[in-house]
Amino acid sequence: MPTSTDSPAANEAATAPAPPQSSQQRGIDFSRLRDLSLVPVLLVLGLIGFIVSPAFLTADNLIGVAQQSTELSLLVLAQALVLIVGRMDLSLESTIGVAPVIAVWMVLPSDAGRFSGLGLLPGSFSVPLCLLVGALIGAMNAFLILKLRLNGFIVTLGALTMLRGLHIAVSEGQSIVDLPPSFTYLGQTSWLGVPAAVWITGLLFAAGGAALSWLRHGRALYAIGGNPEAARTAGIRVDRIVCVVLILAGVLAALAGILYTGHYGSVSANQGSGWIFQVFAATVIGGVSLNGGKGTLLGALTGVLTLQLVVNIMTLGGVPPLWNQFLNGAIIIVALIISRFASGEKQE
């Protein structure tokens, strides 16, 4: 009795030409262009902005939008790294406020006016102190999540609430305006006609994108976010890398607090309150997956720009501020739909 491999049907199948590749296989892999999928949205917003007001495309307006985007962009950069590695950090919203408050509290003298500090260190130490506070917050989150194996969402939600309360308690619920000059320098100065905050943010995004693309430890973030057990099997030190990412996220949030404080000349009592929703919105519509292992920093940056341009266009168009929240939510949904179709990602 002949075997199945000797049958006419089997011989015909063996000699038949391979089926032609689909257009998706032969053409461009659109999933690789997800980080650019919001570019059409940005172009449409630019056109709408020009129609609403000719002042939209002026250098002063665009530079102003860029500077107003810097603090949110740094939080999005931090959240994008955390999401790529498969984690989540809600405490960034509070870190942007509490880190500057604690730093200023430690350097201001006891007779500094309405807000009295401890006066433990000179004012020139305020910036390093602020960054150190951010690093300590990230280290605390890392310890609770990685060592004690607590749920990361609950840990960072608790940290958000606790740090917000610490911010209000230390600042006594008031804005702090008596700031050291070193603390306001980065938020107020300009380099080559462009705010220093814009340069710093752009360089950090470029450095982060290059690290994720070309450095071994940067690429490891995607491996960990995609499958942490497989990453461990491959010899990647998962816990150590996640710890570094969480600490780095805290430092970036503290730096965002420095830029915000310098830009407005004070530490407000509600600094950063409610920002986490915009952070997640910008990160997700920019193509970073909530499930980990996917996304780019360039895509996250386009998400920030999308939200900020919407706000700017509404302001120039004289839209009442009462509609801002509704229109922000609507544009997030529309941008997410356009982003999904433009990236060619399949729906499940």
Protein Blocks (a to p, Z undefined) as FASTA:
>chain_A
ZZfklpmklmmmmmpccddddfklmmccfklmmmmmmmmmmmmmmmmmmmmpmklmpmkl
mmmmmmmmmmmmmmmmmmmmmmmnopacfklmmmmmmmmmmmmmmmpcfknojbccekla
cfklmmmmmmmmmmmmmmmmmmmmmmnopafklmmmmmmmmmmmmmmmmnnopacfbdcf
klmmmmmmceehiafklmmmmmmmmmmmmmmmmmmklmmmmmmmmommlmmmnopafklm
mmmmmmmmmmmmmmmmmmmmmmnopacfkgoihklmmmmmmmmmnopafkgoiacfklmm
mmmmmmmmmmmmmmmnopafklmmmmmmmmmmmmmmmmmmmnopacZZ
